[in-house]
Amino acid sequence: MLSAELFWDKNSWHTPENTPIEAQAVQLILLFADVSALEDSEALDALALAYPKAQIVGASTAGTIESASVHTTTRREPVLR
């Protein structure tokens, strides 16, 4: 199994690491975001277009912890193959 973490920032998805995963090979995306971020269909549509064969499963959160920072309006998704 390979995994990578993606995050949505303004209008595009980014990955903080250089983990190349072929989009067509992605089977599962676990989506964690605050409720207001989940209401943004642009991000969800972009994720579905980028990974057309993946099942997207989501849950709402109160924030995201990354290292020593807490983000309340970003989305982070582990992408699995």
C-alpha positions as CSV (number, residue, x, y, z in Angstrom):
1,M,0.0,0.0,0.0
2,L,1.2,3.5,-0.9
3,S,-0.1,6.6,0.8
4,A,0.2,10.4,0.4
5,E,-1.3,13.4,2.1
6,L,-3.0,16.1,0.1
7,F,-4.3,19.4,1.2
8,W,-6.6,22.0,-0.3
9,D,-5.4,25.6,-0.3
10,K,-7.7,28.3,-1.8
11,N,-8.3,26.6,-5.2
12,S,-6.1,23.6,-5.7
13,W,-4.8,20.4,-4.1
14,H,-1.2,20.2,-2.9
15,T,1.0,17.5,-1.4
16,P,3.7,18.5,1.1
17,E,5.8,15.5,0.1
18,N,7.2,14.2,-3.1
19,T,5.3,10.9,-3.1
20,P,4.2,10.2,-6.7
21,I,1.0,8.2,-6.8
22,E,-0.5,7.5,-10.2
23,A,-4.0,9.0,-10.1
24,Q,-5.6,6.1,-12.0
25,A,-4.3,3.7,-9.3
26,V,-5.8,5.4,-6.3
27,Q,-8.6,3.3,-4.8
28,L,-9.5,5.1,-1.6
29,I,-9.5,8.7,-0.3
30,L,-10.1,9.4,3.3
31,L,-11.4,13.0,3.5
32,F,-11.2,14.9,6.8
33,A,-12.3,18.5,7.0
34,D,-14.4,20.9,9.0
35,V,-18.1,21.2,8.1
36,S,-17.8,24.5,6.3
37,A,-14.9,23.2,4.2
38,L,-16.9,20.1,3.3
39,E,-19.6,22.4,1.9
40,D,-17.2,23.7,-0.7
41,S,-18.1,21.5,-3.7
42,E,-15.2,23.0,-5.8
43,A,-12.7,21.1,-3.7
44,L,-14.7,17.9,-3.7
45,D,-15.3,18.0,-7.5
46,A,-11.5,18.7,-8.1
47,L,-10.6,15.7,-5.9
48,A,-13.1,13.4,-7.8
49,L,-11.7,14.6,-11.1
50,A,-8.1,14.1,-10.1
51,Y,-8.8,10.6,-8.8
52,P,-11.6,9.2,-10.9
53,K,-11.4,5.6,-9.8
54,A,-11.2,6.3,-6.1
55,Q,-13.9,5.9,-3.5
56,I,-14.1,9.1,-1.4
57,V,-15.1,8.6,2.3
58,G,-15.3,11.7,4.5
59,A,-15.8,12.9,8.0
60,S,-16.0,16.3,9.6
61,T,-13.4,17.5,12.1
62,A,-12.9,20.5,14.4
63,G,-9.4,21.2,12.9
64,T,-6.3,19.7,11.5
65,I,-3.1,19.2,13.4
66,E,0.1,19.3,11.3
67,S,3.4,19.2,13.3
68,A,3.0,22.1,15.7
69,S,0.2,23.9,13.9
70,V,-3.6,23.6,14.0
71,H,-5.6,24.5,10.9
72,T,-9.3,25.0,11.1
73,T,-10.2,25.6,7.5
74,T,-8.0,23.3,5.4
75,R,-8.7,19.8,4.2
76,R,-6.3,17.0,4.4
77,E,-6.7,13.7,2.7
78,P,-4.7,10.5,2.8
79,V,-4.6,9.0,-0.6
80,L,-4.2,5.2,-0.7
81,R,-3.3,2.8,-3.5
